[in-house]
Amino acid sequence: MSVEEPFPREINYLRVSITDRCNLRCFYCTAWGTWEKLPAPEILRYEELLRIAAVAPKVGIRKIRVTGGEPLVRRGVVDFIQALHEVPGLEEVCLTTNGVKLQELAQALYDTGLRHLNLSLDTLERDRYLKITGSDNFLEVMAGLEKAAALGFNPLKINCVVLNGINDDELLNFALLTRDYPYQVRFIEFMPTVDPERWAHHFLPMAEVRRRLKVLGPLEPLEPEGTAGPARIFRLPGFRGDLGFISSVSDHHCPTCNRLRLTAAGRLRPCLFAGQELDLKVPMRQGATDELLASLFQDAIRLKTCESGYRSLDSPLPGRAMVSIGG
Ligand code: SF4
């Protein structure tokens, strides 16, 4: 198969970054020392985001995940998520948050019809949380998780980036959360988003993570849902929740990748790792038709080749900070 040939997979999932602002400073996310936030006019307005969301189902998108930066820091996010639920052709609306404002907004988000919630949480220890994120918000985040669970968000997923020498001694504790709660805890391989040396120091392959969890029992594989992301999902016998493993580096999932990304600046990315981007904002602000926007989506889908993903272990993400892409 030639590298440039499109892969026969269904692209039905769009991750939409609605802001590059965040109330945390996770050390592995972005080179904060040199990072500059987007000028506000460069960030897509909600009506522009909704227009793109309305075009997306016309090219096969059925699921939209709202991300950031941290999406809950943007004013009007609850109304935006409400409006997304009214977009014809969209079957699923999801949110990924770092949870700092979750306790405050959980009820309002739940009232929009939102049910699919992912919480980014890399430790269950307060002091370590401060080390990783640069902020002492651990207690708020845990209170937000409790509130979301009590309200009945389902699926309620916890995304944990595994950092060798930092939180890899908490793998069992994270996994044991699924014994007592119907959460889906997903372990995510650390991607080379900052300097390669630091990345190589903290990278722990998913195979090692799974090896360490063997003491809890045999992992029973579960079938992924139609619009599911890259996680390989398992359940431990007798546990209420599931475990997911996302190995973007050591065992990438390009052949089954079903997603596109829209950056906060309005650029469509066929792949997290590839440098190509298609600008939707400028054409839209110059009066482009929905047909033209749909054809730009088609172009982005055509650019998703089967090997466009991660090529080599020492090349950081091309050209854009993770905080602006939304993972
Ligand atoms: S965008 Fe996510 S990973 Fe980056 S600093 Fe914010 S919470 Fe952390």
Residues whose N, C-alpha, C, O or C-beta is under 5 A from the ligand:
A	BS01	SF4	C22 L24 R25 C26 C29 G69 E70 N98 V323
